[in-house]
């Protein structure tokens, strides 16, 4: 996984509550 993808993913997770 690219760092960019990881950053975007982290942003999404932080933007939203815990999602399972």
mmCIF entry with sequence, helices, sheets and N, C-alpha, C, O atoms, coordinates in Angstrom:
data_MODEL
# 
_entry.id   MODEL 
# 
_entity.id                         1 
_entity.type                       polymer 
_entity.pdbx_number_of_molecules   1 
# 
_entity_poly.entity_id                      1 
_entity_poly.type                           'polypeptide(L)' 
_entity_poly.nstd_linkage                   no 
_entity_poly.nstd_monomer                   no 
_entity_poly.pdbx_seq_one_letter_code       
;(UNK)(UNK)(UNK)(UNK)(UNK)(UNK)(UNK)(UNK)(UNK)(UNK)(UNK)(UNK)(UNK)(UNK)(UNK)(UNK)
(UNK)(UNK)(UNK)(UNK)
;
_entity_poly.pdbx_seq_one_letter_code_can   XXXXXXXXXXXXXXXXXXXX 
_entity_poly.pdbx_strand_id                 A 
# 
loop_
_entity_poly_seq.entity_id 
_entity_poly_seq.num 
_entity_poly_seq.mon_id 
_entity_poly_seq.hetero 
1 1  UNK n 
1 2  UNK n 
1 3  UNK n 
1 4  UNK n 
1 5  UNK n 
1 6  UNK n 
1 7  UNK n 
1 8  UNK n 
1 9  UNK n 
1 10 UNK n 
1 11 UNK n 
1 12 UNK n 
1 13 UNK n 
1 14 UNK n 
1 15 UNK n 
1 16 UNK n 
1 17 UNK n 
1 18 UNK n 
1 19 UNK n 
1 20 UNK n 
# 
_struct_asym.id          A 
_struct_asym.entity_id   1 
# 
_struct_conf.conf_type_id            HELX_P 
_struct_conf.id                      HELX_P1 
_struct_conf.pdbx_PDB_helix_id       AA1 
_struct_conf.beg_label_comp_id       UNK 
_struct_conf.beg_label_asym_id       A 
_struct_conf.beg_label_seq_id        3 
_struct_conf.pdbx_beg_PDB_ins_code   ? 
_struct_conf.end_label_comp_id       UNK 
_struct_conf.end_label_asym_id       A 
_struct_conf.end_label_seq_id        15 
_struct_conf.pdbx_end_PDB_ins_code   ? 
_struct_conf.beg_auth_comp_id        UNK 
_struct_conf.beg_auth_asym_id        A 
_struct_conf.beg_auth_seq_id         3 
_struct_conf.end_auth_comp_id        UNK 
_struct_conf.end_auth_asym_id        A 
_struct_conf.end_auth_seq_id         15 
_struct_conf.pdbx_PDB_helix_class    1 
_struct_conf.details                 ? 
_struct_conf.pdbx_PDB_helix_length   13 
# 
_struct_conf_type.id          HELX_P 
_struct_conf_type.criteria    ? 
_struct_conf_type.reference   ? 
# 
loop_
_atom_site.group_PDB 
_atom_site.id 
_atom_site.type_symbol 
_atom_site.label_atom_id 
_atom_site.label_alt_id 
_atom_site.label_comp_id 
_atom_site.label_asym_id 
_atom_site.label_entity_id 
_atom_site.label_seq_id 
_atom_site.pdbx_PDB_ins_code 
_atom_site.Cartn_x 
_atom_site.Cartn_y 
_atom_site.Cartn_z 
_atom_site.occupancy 
_atom_site.B_iso_or_equiv 
_atom_site.pdbx_formal_charge 
_atom_site.auth_seq_id 
_atom_site.auth_comp_id 
_atom_site.auth_asym_id 
_atom_site.auth_atom_id 
_atom_site.pdbx_PDB_model_num 
ATOM 1  N N  . UNK A 1 1  ? 0.859   -1.217 0.000  1.00 0.00 ? 1  UNK A N  1 
ATOM 2  C CA . UNK A 1 1  ? 0.000   0.000  0.000  1.00 0.00 ? 1  UNK A CA 1 
ATOM 3  C C  . UNK A 1 1  ? 0.886   1.256  0.000  1.00 0.00 ? 1  UNK A C  1 
ATOM 4  O O  . UNK A 1 1  ? 1.864   1.349  0.743  1.00 0.00 ? 1  UNK A O  1 
ATOM 5  N N  . UNK A 1 2  ? 0.523   2.188  -0.832 1.00 0.00 ? 2  UNK A N  1 
ATOM 6  C CA . UNK A 1 2  ? 1.308   3.426  -0.891 1.00 0.00 ? 2  UNK A CA 1 
ATOM 7  C C  . UNK A 1 2  ? 1.021   4.304  0.320  1.00 0.00 ? 2  UNK A C  1 
ATOM 8  O O  . UNK A 1 2  ? -0.056  4.234  0.913  1.00 0.00 ? 2  UNK A O  1 
ATOM 9  N N  . UNK A 1 3  ? 1.984   5.119  0.672  1.00 0.00 ? 3  UNK A N  1 
ATOM 10 C CA . UNK A 1 3  ? 1.800   5.997  1.836  1.00 0.00 ? 3  UNK A CA 1 
ATOM 11 C C  . UNK A 1 3  ? 0.634   6.955  1.608  1.00 0.00 ? 3  UNK A C  1 
ATOM 12 O O  . UNK A 1 3  ? -0.106  7.285  2.534  1.00 0.00 ? 3  UNK A O  1 
ATOM 13 N N  . UNK A 1 4  ? 0.487   7.388  0.378  1.00 0.00 ? 4  UNK A N  1 
ATOM 14 C CA . UNK A 1 4  ? -0.603  8.299  0.058  1.00 0.00 ? 4  UNK A CA 1 
ATOM 15 C C  . UNK A 1 4  ? -1.941  7.636  0.349  1.00 0.00 ? 4  UNK A C  1 
ATOM 16 O O  . UNK A 1 4  ? -2.823  8.237  0.962  1.00 0.00 ? 4  UNK A O  1 
ATOM 17 N N  . UNK A 1 5  ? -2.084  6.390  -0.097 1.00 0.00 ? 5  UNK A N  1 
ATOM 18 C CA . UNK A 1 5  ? -3.338  5.669  0.111  1.00 0.00 ? 5  UNK A CA 1 
ATOM 19 C C  . UNK A 1 5  ? -3.561  5.541  1.620  1.00 0.00 ? 5  UNK A C  1 
ATOM 20 O O  . UNK A 1 5  ? -4.680  5.716  2.103  1.00 0.00 ? 5  UNK A O  1 
ATOM 21 N N  . UNK A 1 6  ? -2.501  5.239  2.353  1.00 0.00 ? 6  UNK A N  1 
ATOM 22 C CA . UNK A 1 6  ? -2.636  5.047  3.795  1.00 0.00 ? 6  UNK A CA 1 
ATOM 23 C C  . UNK A 1 6  ? -3.081  6.341  4.463  1.00 0.00 ? 6  UNK A C  1 
ATOM 24 O O  . UNK A 1 6  ? -3.912  6.320  5.371  1.00 0.00 ? 6  UNK A O  1 
ATOM 25 N N  . UNK A 1 7  ? -2.534  7.457  4.018  1.00 0.00 ? 7  UNK A N  1 
ATOM 26 C CA . UNK A 1 7  ? -2.900  8.754  4.600  1.00 0.00 ? 7  UNK A CA 1 
ATOM 27 C C  . UNK A 1 7  ? -4.368  9.056  4.338  1.00 0.00 ? 7  UNK A C  1 
ATOM 28 O O  . UNK A 1 7  ? -5.089  9.534  5.213  1.00 0.00 ? 7  UNK A O  1 
ATOM 29 N N  . UNK A 1 8  ? -4.786  8.770  3.131  1.00 0.00 ? 8  UNK A N  1 
ATOM 30 C CA . UNK A 1 8  ? -6.199  9.027  2.784  1.00 0.00 ? 8  UNK A CA 1 
ATOM 31 C C  . UNK A 1 8  ? -7.109  8.134  3.620  1.00 0.00 ? 8  UNK A C  1 
ATOM 32 O O  . UNK A 1 8  ? -8.172  8.553  4.076  1.00 0.00 ? 8  UNK A O  1 
ATOM 33 N N  . UNK A 1 9  ? -6.669  6.906  3.807  1.00 0.00 ? 9  UNK A N  1 
ATOM 34 C CA . UNK A 1 9  ? -7.455  5.958  4.597  1.00 0.00 ? 9  UNK A CA 1 
ATOM 35 C C  . UNK A 1 9  ? -7.544  6.436  6.047  1.00 0.00 ? 9  UNK A C  1 
ATOM 36 O O  . UNK A 1 9  ? -8.608  6.400  6.665  1.00 0.00 ? 9  UNK A O  1 
ATOM 37 N N  . UNK A 1 10 ? -6.426  6.874  6.561  1.00 0.00 ? 10 UNK A N  1 
ATOM 38 C CA . UNK A 1 10 ? -6.391  7.371  7.945  1.00 0.00 ? 10 UNK A CA 1 
ATOM 39 C C  . UNK A 1 10 ? -7.329  8.577  8.079  1.00 0.00 ? 10 UNK A C  1 
ATOM 40 O O  . UNK A 1 10 ? -8.046  8.716  9.070  1.00 0.00 ? 10 UNK A O  1 
ATOM 41 N N  . UNK A 1 11 ? -7.308  9.416  7.092  1.00 0.00 ? 11 UNK A N  1 
ATOM 42 C CA . UNK A 1 11 ? -8.173  10.606 7.114  1.00 0.00 ? 11 UNK A CA 1 
ATOM 43 C C  . UNK A 1 11 ? -9.636  10.191 7.163  1.00 0.00 ? 11 UNK A C  1 
ATOM 44 O O  . UNK A 1 11 ? -10.431 10.757 7.913  1.00 0.00 ? 11 UNK A O  1 
ATOM 45 N N  . UNK A 1 12 ? -9.973  9.206  6.364  1.00 0.00 ? 12 UNK A N  1 
ATOM 46 C CA . UNK A 1 12 ? -11.355 8.722  6.326  1.00 0.00 ? 12 UNK A CA 1 
ATOM 47 C C  . UNK A 1 12 ? -11.750 8.145  7.676  1.00 0.00 ? 12 UNK A C  1 
ATOM 48 O O  . UNK A 1 12 ? -12.836 8.420  8.187  1.00 0.00 ? 12 UNK A O  1 
ATOM 49 N N  . UNK A 1 13 ? -10.874 7.356  8.240  1.00 0.00 ? 13 UNK A N  1 
ATOM 50 C CA . UNK A 1 13 ? -11.161 6.721  9.532  1.00 0.00 ? 13 UNK A CA 1 
ATOM 51 C C  . UNK A 1 13 ? -11.335 7.784  10.613 1.00 0.00 ? 13 UNK A C  1 
ATOM 52 O O  . UNK A 1 13 ? -12.228 7.688  11.455 1.00 0.00 ? 13 UNK A O  1 
ATOM 53 N N  . UNK A 1 14 ? -10.478 8.789  10.580 1.00 0.00 ? 14 UNK A N  1 
ATOM 54 C CA . UNK A 1 14 ? -10.569 9.839  11.592 1.00 0.00 ? 14 UNK A CA 1 
ATOM 55 C C  . UNK A 1 14 ? -11.798 10.716 11.371 1.00 0.00 ? 14 UNK A C  1 
ATOM 56 O O  . UNK A 1 14 ? -12.348 11.301 12.304 1.00 0.00 ? 14 UNK A O  1 
ATOM 57 N N  . UNK A 1 15 ? -12.207 10.788 10.118 1.00 0.00 ? 15 UNK A N  1 
ATOM 58 C CA . UNK A 1 15 ? -13.364 11.618 9.787  1.00 0.00 ? 15 UNK A CA 1 
ATOM 59 C C  . UNK A 1 15 ? -14.654 10.937 10.230 1.00 0.00 ? 15 UNK A C  1 
ATOM 60 O O  . UNK A 1 15 ? -15.657 11.589 10.518 1.00 0.00 ? 15 UNK A O  1 
ATOM 61 N N  . UNK A 1 16 ? -14.600 9.607  10.276 1.00 0.00 ? 16 UNK A N  1 
ATOM 62 C CA . UNK A 1 16 ? -15.797 8.848  10.643 1.00 0.00 ? 16 UNK A CA 1 
ATOM 63 C C  . UNK A 1 16 ? -15.556 8.084  11.948 1.00 0.00 ? 16 UNK A C  1 
ATOM 64 O O  . UNK A 1 16 ? -14.414 7.793  12.303 1.00 0.00 ? 16 UNK A O  1 
ATOM 65 N N  . UNK A 1 17 ? -16.637 7.763  12.653 1.00 0.00 ? 17 UNK A N  1 
ATOM 66 C CA . UNK A 1 17 ? -16.506 6.966  13.872 1.00 0.00 ? 17 UNK A CA 1 
ATOM 67 C C  . UNK A 1 17 ? -16.102 5.535  13.537 1.00 0.00 ? 17 UNK A C  1 
ATOM 68 O O  . UNK A 1 17 ? -15.975 5.176  12.367 1.00 0.00 ? 17 UNK A O  1 
ATOM 69 N N  . UNK A 1 18 ? -15.903 4.734  14.554 1.00 0.00 ? 18 UNK A N  1 
ATOM 70 C CA . UNK A 1 18 ? -15.507 3.344  14.311 1.00 0.00 ? 18 UNK A CA 1 
ATOM 71 C C  . UNK A 1 18 ? -16.534 2.660  13.441 1.00 0.00 ? 18 UNK A C  1 
ATOM 72 O O  . UNK A 1 18 ? -17.714 2.587  13.784 1.00 0.00 ? 18 UNK A O  1 
ATOM 73 N N  . UNK A 1 19 ? -16.071 2.159  12.311 1.00 0.00 ? 19 UNK A N  1 
ATOM 74 C CA . UNK A 1 19 ? -16.970 1.514  11.354 1.00 0.00 ? 19 UNK A CA 1 
ATOM 75 C C  . UNK A 1 19 ? -16.501 0.087  11.126 1.00 0.00 ? 19 UNK A C  1 
ATOM 76 O O  . UNK A 1 19 ? -15.349 -0.137 10.754 1.00 0.00 ? 19 UNK A O  1 
ATOM 77 N N  . UNK A 1 20 ? -17.382 -0.877 11.345 1.00 0.00 ? 20 UNK A N  1 
ATOM 78 C CA . UNK A 1 20 ? -16.979 -2.278 11.181 1.00 0.00 ? 20 UNK A CA 1 
ATOM 79 C C  . UNK A 1 20 ? -17.578 -2.870 9.914  1.00 0.00 ? 20 UNK A C  1 
ATOM 80 O O  . UNK A 1 20 ? -17.348 -4.040 9.611  1.00 0.00 ? 20 UNK A O  1 
# 
